[in-house]
């Protein structure tokens, strides 16, 4: 659970490489692409350009390198050649990468073309909820502090937070202890220590927090088919606070402004 400084340094390398995958995707026009095309493009970039391994491929029998979740799909959307990303969609891309034996995990919800004001607001609040959670991370804080901050931010904007899925410890394995819930009570749960590394990944819904699993056994959708948005980063607990290992360059000004 607690990583040595050398292990965190290796995870920092994985995180930086993963951030570059999203920076590559940021330059694309996703409208008109199939979700399988996006998957294959990311696989080539990770394996050829970055000389790394897409950690999701083969995990739990999953055949692809990313999850692509559109509109009312909360998470675990499976890439498909017949699923086309369209103007106005919101699309969460959830990607993992392993380098030198250590894994980083991150996701971003993209606004495609002329997304509606309601969709844009949801995406903005979901991203803010993640940062509110990250802002609680420091030695001596509690996991409950993170979950409380996330849910409070979402609820204040009129949204709900999915409870069935959460963040997790990460390192040599994709999913390690502890579970990092997106709800909680301040001062409760595991106490944070320097060297812990985990993901923070709130899933925020426009309507009900209830979800259902699709017939493929992977895809998770909102119970009322309203929109859902998710953001995720891999975060290390430092001596004085936190380090976002998967931070993208476009997020640096946001980090400096605070939460």
Secondary structure as the mmCIF struct_conf table of DSSP 4:
data_model
#
loop_
_struct_conf.conf_type_id
_struct_conf.id
_struct_conf.beg_label_comp_id
_struct_conf.beg_label_asym_id
_struct_conf.beg_label_seq_id
_struct_conf.end_label_comp_id
_struct_conf.end_label_asym_id
_struct_conf.end_label_seq_id
STRN STRN1 UNK A 2 UNK A 2
HELX_LH_PP_P HELX_LH_PP_P1 UNK A 3 UNK A 4
HELX_RH_AL_P HELX_RH_AL_P1 UNK A 5 UNK A 26
TURN_TY1_P TURN_TY1_P1 UNK A 27 UNK A 27
BEND BEND1 UNK A 28 UNK A 28
TURN_TY1_P TURN_TY1_P2 UNK A 31 UNK A 32
STRN STRN2 UNK A 34 UNK A 34
HELX_RH_AL_P HELX_RH_AL_P2 UNK A 35 UNK A 44
HELX_RH_PI_P HELX_RH_PI_P1 UNK A 45 UNK A 49
BEND BEND2 UNK A 50 UNK A 50
STRN STRN3 UNK A 53 UNK A 53
TURN_TY1_P TURN_TY1_P3 UNK A 55 UNK A 58
HELX_RH_3T_P HELX_RH_3T_P1 UNK A 59 UNK A 61
BEND BEND3 UNK A 64 UNK A 65
STRN STRN4 UNK A 66 UNK A 70
TURN_TY1_P TURN_TY1_P4 UNK A 71 UNK A 72
STRN STRN5 UNK A 73 UNK A 75
HELX_LH_PP_P HELX_LH_PP_P2 UNK A 77 UNK A 77
STRN STRN6 UNK A 78 UNK A 78
HELX_LH_PP_P HELX_LH_PP_P3 UNK A 79 UNK A 79
TURN_TY1_P TURN_TY1_P5 UNK A 81 UNK A 82
STRN STRN7 UNK A 84 UNK A 84
TURN_TY1_P TURN_TY1_P6 UNK A 87 UNK A 88
STRN STRN8 UNK A 90 UNK A 99
TURN_TY1_P TURN_TY1_P7 UNK A 100 UNK A 101
STRN STRN9 UNK A 102 UNK A 111
BEND BEND4 UNK A 113 UNK A 114
HELX_RH_AL_P HELX_RH_AL_P3 UNK A 117 UNK A 134
TURN_TY1_P TURN_TY1_P8 UNK A 135 UNK A 136
BEND BEND5 UNK A 138 UNK A 138
TURN_TY1_P TURN_TY1_P9 UNK A 139 UNK A 140
STRN STRN10 UNK A 142 UNK A 142
HELX_RH_AL_P HELX_RH_AL_P4 UNK A 143 UNK A 156
TURN_TY1_P TURN_TY1_P10 UNK A 157 UNK A 158
STRN STRN11 UNK A 160 UNK A 161
BEND BEND6 UNK A 163 UNK A 164
STRN STRN12 UNK A 167 UNK A 169
BEND BEND7 UNK A 171 UNK A 175
STRN STRN13 UNK A 176 UNK A 180
BEND BEND8 UNK A 182 UNK A 183
TURN_TY1_P TURN_TY1_P11 UNK A 186 UNK A 187
BEND BEND9 UNK A 189 UNK A 189
HELX_LH_PP_P HELX_LH_PP_P4 UNK A 190 UNK A 190
STRN STRN14 UNK A 191 UNK A 191
HELX_LH_PP_P HELX_LH_PP_P5 UNK A 192 UNK A 192
TURN_TY1_P TURN_TY1_P12 UNK A 194 UNK A 195
STRN STRN15 UNK A 196 UNK A 196
STRN STRN16 UNK A 197 UNK A 200
STRN STRN17 UNK A 203 UNK A 205
BEND BEND10 UNK A 206 UNK A 207
BEND BEND11 UNK A 209 UNK A 209
STRN STRN18 UNK A 211 UNK A 213
TURN_TY1_P TURN_TY1_P13 UNK A 215 UNK A 216
BEND BEND12 UNK A 217 UNK A 218
STRN STRN19 UNK A 220 UNK A 222
TURN_TY1_P TURN_TY1_P14 UNK A 223 UNK A 224
STRN STRN20 UNK A 228 UNK A 230
STRN STRN21 UNK A 232 UNK A 232
STRN STRN22 UNK A 233 UNK A 237
BEND BEND13 UNK A 239 UNK A 241
STRN STRN23 UNK A 242 UNK A 244
TURN_TY1_P TURN_TY1_P15 UNK A 245 UNK A 246
HELX_RH_3T_P HELX_RH_3T_P2 UNK A 249 UNK A 251
HELX_RH_AL_P HELX_RH_AL_P5 UNK A 252 UNK A 257
#
